[in-house]
Amino acid sequence: MNIQKLNPIGYEAKTENGNTYKRSNIGKYCSVAAFAAMDASPYIFKKSLTAKFIAGGDWVTWLAEMCKIKIPEKYKGFLTACGIAIDLAIAYCGGKMIDESINRKRIAKADSVEK
């Protein structure tokens, strides 16, 4: 495995034509970090307003009341963990799409400049 691929900012990569360009990873890392901070904030700042409005708050109880169902206490922790995992997966996929868009433009620019 190439250790440079883990660089959160980016690394030098080659296009199919052999030209070099700076490959971006920043979208994945920033979006996952932002979503993780939002999900963790209700547990860190329990008395602030963010605890009431951000997804990691008591969204399980809110959803149960909205759907008029009762969720046993033993499942609330599991459901909250699933919600956080889904948030992080969405953040990763969104960041990956941003990175792919940036990288496509950089590949096109590197291939057109080198000709």
Salt bridges, closest charged atoms under 4 A:
GLU73 OE2 - LYS76 NZ 3.02
